[in-house]
């Protein structure tokens, strides 16, 4: 019926067992972390010392081939494809149109706001580069009314021509 009071020695033993176990666990974890850190340092050191694989002699002496572009055949068909056109664009801001055609084709662009052709200095004739790209950037006049307007590119190569007509929107 009556519980016996534990003796002082038994209390001391029970209290000292728990801190002792925790101390051993903490030391074990600390030792494992230190060993993992040392192993990581050794691994990094050894991997850093490896020589990169040697290249074959052919790869060292060969030069990178130069990319050369060939012109289209004399009787090649001329085509024009739209790459990019800024739309919508705000009046007073820049618009850009890029096309792809035959390399070194002569290309003209005409931008019309309603029935009025733009006279912007960015709308000059251009020759397509060696990849067949041509691009124009112009400023949309601040007085242009909002709505859809036309941009037409005509490219000519050896007497053959291709046309691309696009619409772009001007906003206020």
Buried (B, 14 or more C-beta within 10 A) or exposed (E): EEEEEEEEEEEEEEEEEEEEEEEEEEEEEEEEEEEEEEEEEEEEEEEEEEEEEEEEEEEEEEEEEEEEEEEBEEEBEBBBEBEEBBBEBBBEEEBBBBBBBBBBBBBBBEBEBEEEEBEBEBBEEBEBEEEBBBBBEBBBBEEBEEEEBBBBBBBBBBEBBBEBEBEBEBEE
